[in-house]
Amino acid sequence: MYMEGEKSLGRKISMQIIEEFKAIYSIQLMFLVVGIGFVLLYYDSSELLGKKLLRECKVAKFLGKVYIYGGLLVYLALKVVIK
């Protein structure tokens, strides 16, 4: 299906994208993403619960967890696993 040159070109481009993302995603950005997750998880969800917005509270808790775990996992994947 693919010619050998096309595969290597696609791989080169994807590796360049990963290298750029590794350069951008620093520990400061990871702390920012995790901090946003904690704000969503604790502050926003309690505010929404106080206003009786139960569905929005569940969404805020879910997104907070996604931000926290996702921020940590992306950092670990980029800095430790992918070399």
SULVEN-V630639 format. One record per residue. RES is the residue in one small letter. PHI is phi in whole degrees, 0 to 359 (* if undefined). PSI is psi in whole degrees, 0 to 359 (* if undefined). NEAR is the number of other ideal C-beta (glycine too) atoms within 10 Angstrom. Layout:
res->RES phi->PHI psi->PSI near->NEAR
res->RES phi->PHI psi->PSI near->NEAR
//
This chain:
res->m phi->* psi->303 near->4
res->y phi->261 psi->145 near->9
res->m phi->279 psi->157 near->8
res->e phi->300 psi->323 near->7
res->g phi->294 psi->325 near->8
res->e phi->291 psi->321 near->10
res->k phi->297 psi->314 near->11
res->s phi->291 psi->327 near->11
res->l phi->294 psi->316 near->12
res->g phi->297 psi->321 near->11
res->r phi->293 psi->321 near->10
res->k phi->297 psi->317 near->10
res->i phi->295 psi->316 near->10
res->s phi->295 psi->324 near->10
res->m phi->291 psi->325 near->11
res->q phi->294 psi->319 near->10
res->i phi->296 psi->316 near->10
res->i phi->297 psi->318 near->13
res->e phi->296 psi->320 near->12
res->e phi->295 psi->317 near->10
res->f phi->295 psi->323 near->12
res->k phi->298 psi->322 near->15
res->a phi->290 psi->327 near->9
res->i phi->279 psi->319 near->9
res->y phi->279 psi->87 near->17
res->s phi->269 psi->178 near->13
res->i phi->292 psi->330 near->9
res->q phi->295 psi->318 near->8
res->l phi->293 psi->323 near->13
res->m phi->297 psi->316 near->18
res->f phi->296 psi->324 near->12
res->l phi->296 psi->314 near->13
res->v phi->296 psi->315 near->17
res->v phi->294 psi->322 near->18
res->g phi->297 psi->319 near->13
res->i phi->298 psi->321 near->16
res->g phi->298 psi->318 near->20
res->f phi->293 psi->323 near->12
res->v phi->296 psi->315 near->14
res->l phi->297 psi->317 near->20
res->l phi->291 psi->318 near->19
res->y phi->258 psi->307 near->13
res->y phi->285 psi->304 near->12
res->d phi->296 psi->319 near->18
res->s phi->294 psi->323 near->21
res->s phi->289 psi->324 near->13
res->e phi->296 psi->317 near->13
res->l phi->291 psi->324 near->18
res->l phi->294 psi->322 near->15
res->g phi->295 psi->333 near->9
res->k phi->268 psi->7 near->10
res->k phi->64 psi->31 near->8
res->l phi->260 psi->80 near->14
res->l phi->291 psi->319 near->10
res->r phi->296 psi->316 near->8
res->e phi->294 psi->327 near->15
res->c phi->296 psi->316 near->18
res->k phi->296 psi->320 near->13
res->v phi->295 psi->319 near->15
res->a phi->296 psi->319 near->22
res->k phi->295 psi->317 near->18
res->f phi->297 psi->313 near->13
res->l phi->294 psi->325 near->17
res->g phi->299 psi->316 near->21
res->k phi->294 psi->321 near->13
res->v phi->298 psi->316 near->13
res->y phi->297 psi->316 near->20
res->i phi->294 psi->304 near->18
res->y phi->291 psi->321 near->12
res->g phi->295 psi->318 near->14
res->g phi->297 psi->318 near->20
res->l phi->291 psi->316 near->14
res->l phi->293 psi->321 near->12
res->v phi->295 psi->318 near->15
res->y phi->297 psi->313 near->19
res->l phi->297 psi->319 near->12
res->a phi->295 psi->318 near->13
res->l phi->284 psi->323 near->19
res->k phi->266 psi->331 near->14
res->v phi->251 psi->308 near->8
res->v phi->283 psi->310 near->8
res->i phi->272 psi->113 near->12
res->k phi->243 psi->* near->6
//
